């Protein structure tokens, strides 16, 4: 209610000011020149302030982009280091598995030799139709297996 009265009063005062005729403005040449110079100085100040604001905004955006690029580079180096650690762990695990396979292979060969030396095979049931035997040339088993890596290489 009070706000409506306040708005009505302000509107009435504005209408009253518009009804009253304005007196003609009289200015001499010096005051006019002064006003033009002041207006020009104000416009130049405004333009300088706006230009500086745009320059600072561009510099801030460039520094933010540079910081984001640096952070991304740090993330890339951290990811590279993590991948190297994971790769080295996988290589170590593969080497352990290769040693285990070589050991198991040597145990199997040892058991085959023991079985052959005892004239083994008599306890096993033969199949009804004997299969044709193929002669396979055997080479000495190697304990160390070769490993091929397609990983990072040297950096």
C-alpha positions, 0 to 999 in steps of 0.5 A, a space after each residue: 500500500 505504501 509502495 503504491 502511494 510512493 509510486 503515484 507521488 513520483 509519477 505525479 511529480 514527473 508529470 508536473 515537471 513536464 507541464 512547467 515550461 522550461 526556460 531557454 538555455 543561454 551559453 556563451 562560447 567559452 562554456 560551450 567549448 568547455 563542455 565539449 572538451 569535458 565531454 570529449 575527455 569523458 568519452 576518451 576516458 571511457 574508451 581507454 577503460 573499455 580497451 584496458 578491460 578487454 586487454 586484461 580479459 584477453 590476458 586472463 583467458 590466455 593465462 588460463 589456457 596456458 595453465 590448463 595446457 600445463 595441467 594437461 601436460 602434467 597429467 600426460 606425464 603422470 599417465 606415462 609414468 603409470 603406464 611404464 610402471 604397469 608395463 614393467 610389472 607385467 614384464 616381471 610377471 611374464 618372466 616369472 610365468 616363463 620361469 614357472 613354465 620352464 620348471 614345469 617342462 623340466 619336471 615333465 621331461 624328468 618324469 618322462 625319462 623316469 617312466 621310460 627307464 622303468 619300462 613304463 607304459 605297461 600299466 596303461 590301457 592300449 586303445 583297440 586300434 593302434 594309431 600310426 606312429 609319427 616320428 618327431 625329431 626332438 630337440 633339447 628343451 631350453 630353460 630360458 624362453 625368448 620374450 618379444 616386447 612391443 611396448 614402450 622401448 626406450 624413451 
